[in-house]
Amino acid sequence: MAMTLNDDQNMLRESARDFMASEAPVTHFRKFRDMGCKDGFSHGLWKQFAEMGFTGILIPEAEGGMGMGQIEAGIVLEEIGRNLSPSPFLTTSVAAVEALKLADKAMRDRWFPGILAGETVIGIAIEEGVKHRPEKIACVAERSGNGFRLTGQKQFVVQGTSSDMLIVAARTAGAVGETDGLTLFAVDKDAAGLSMEATRLVDSAMAAHVKLDGVQVNADAVIGDVDGGWAVLSKMLDAGRVGAAAEMVGVGTGAMDMTFDYLKTRKQFDRVIGEFQALQHRAAHLYGEMEGARSIVLKAQSLMDEGHAKAELYVAAAKAKAGLACNLAVREGVQMHGGIGMTDEYDIGLYMKRDRGLNEFFGDAYYHADRVATMNGY
Amino acid sequence: MSDLETFRAEARAWLEENCPAEMRTPAKGDEDVCWGGRNFVFQSEAQKLWLERCVAKGYTVPDWPKAYGGAGLSPQETKVLRQEMAKLGCRSPLNSFGIWMLGPALLKFGTEEQKVHYMGQIARGEIRWCQGYSEPGSGSDLVSMQTFGEDKGDHWVVNGQKIWTSYADKADWIFCLVRTDKTNKYQGISFLLFDMETPGVTTKPIKLISGNSPFCETFFDNVVVPKHQIVGELNRGWDVAKYLLGHEREMISGMGGDGGVTSIGAAMKAVLTEEPVLRAQMALFDVENLTFRAHGERFMDEWKTGKAHPAYSNLMKYVGTELNKKRNELVMSIGGTQALEWESERSNGGSKARNWLRTKANSIEGGTSEVMLNVVSKRILEMPGA
């Protein structure tokens, strides 16, 4: 396909851009941060997302959604990133929906309506250590009664305590380090033996440390195949990764635009500082990095939507590149803003914090560069 | 089957039938590449045959109109043809500054007569062209050039010197920037074409750090150029030159015959496995490389639909050339002491070292990286100041 957005996609971009700028701009984020909101996002805004059709953007049309692909989800995510709009969109409408699309009809019927209505939030309980290592999942699911008993712990479950259901990856067979033998479960938030400790992150998002102490689930809680969870997990992770990359394109572009505006207005030595070549060259270099990130993210999204064999490689490269470029944008942003870049009053620092969170989400740039090397045969 | 898929099948069938087996292997260095021209000596019968067949089909310049020696293919068809050539490993039948640079300028600025005559010669590989732009005192500040053409009624008499003229010693004709009005800096330059065998033209190769001499100094001593050999209007040659530099930047930034996405890491696995820091550098390079290829693809799609910023090729030139230098640094590091060998057959005549040194010019020729960043900053980002 052509590496440009079509008319429908451009229309979606415009409506998402208008919506986020008016309903969920940075002031909205600040308001919820400053009130110490336990969810870290507004349920009212999540409902508005639903009214716009965003929450079901990846849900098939036959099941009430918009039946769109990663490019369209990424368009919404870019605007979320640009405005730092806090919402469960990435975890619930992108990652969780991609996993649930591979679940049986009963499970989809149970969760899709709530997602479509903007009432349901789903947490992704994958991580067990401080770095993303999905193949090292040690959480155990033993057969018990008509289902399984889950024992273990999870970390960095974004919006965990606000979630109605957690998608938990656990080992039903095989050894730690193997991709075979994993199974994904839909675990209800009220399940006995499930406990969570909410913690606020640097970007004011809420995440949970989760304990699973012999949590009993029925066989129908399995998403996909028993022992074959890697297929579902990979699809969910790749959707989350390319989504996070798209959001980082938005965060980085937002930070970059704000910084370029500042270079054109701030005066020192009787000159607008954007006249200085030392800053112009860094600005132009940054622009090139962000343009590159935007391109590889679009390429990865379109390959995923095509079901192309190379999609996995490009998703890894896109997550890595978007992470590196967005990180450069926020670092240059704070530096070029000078002293006020260090103040809480100015927004640029908020972009720096959001970048850090997104860079860690589902594997950082180094993790994904390593995967690129492996997939490239060395 | 869509029209494009029908074309793909036809193109593939034609290539399979017409591209000789020897022309489906990579060229063995610069001497093995077909440049055409009056004095070109074919390296093999296959090379000659491949050129002749492509000329007959219009495939040396597939996207040029048929009247000027092309095949009249659409941009999409041209892309498909290149993809199919890459899949079969077909060499380019003809490399030429005429194809890459002069042709597009003639198409935009030339008269009908010039298009038929010069573009036809280029398409058939009959005339090899060189470019006379830079002068000893005019590098990044190209518009300060001094080579002067004195008006003598029906012709100019050109005096001056050019430098960094690629393959001037092998070229048949030159497209050359000549000052025709000393009172107007930008609108005092004309774009002239003339035969390198004209009396008064001499060339002197410049030996580079790679040990090779792809560039020359070119001297003009009372060279007579007839008036009809001008492209575009008198004193408006800078417009032609700028347009052409855009093409040169695309060409330099678009290096890598197979689309360039194939990693060089796999072939170096033994070294990379033992050196994790080097492997990490290679991995990060691959991320940048995949990014650049996707970026180039997006740029071309936006360019074709008129959505790209007119100065965007400057950005691609900057990113592409810096990336190519990085690639060659890695090739040298991975190659170790073997890559230091300068003459041996084992090292293919020091090809790694020579290529590595050659790439250092990528970010200088056709506009330095620093000038590219200036242009991006001012024209795309609209940063203030002169």
Interface residues (C-beta under 8 A of the other chain):
Chain A: A2 M3 T4 F260 L263 K264 R271 V272 G274 E275 Q277 L279 Q280 H281 A283 A284 H285 Y287 G288 E291 G292 A293 R294 S295 I296 L298 K299 L313 Y314 A317 A320 K321 L324 A365 Y366 H368 A369 D370 V372 A373 N376 G377 Y378
Chain B: S263 G265 A266 M268 K269 L272 T273 R279 A280 M282 A283 L284 D286 V287 E288 L290 T291 F292 A294 H295 E297 R298 F299 D301 E302 T305 K307 L315 Y318 V319 E370 M372 L373 N374 V376 S377 K378 I380 L381 E382 M383 P384 G385
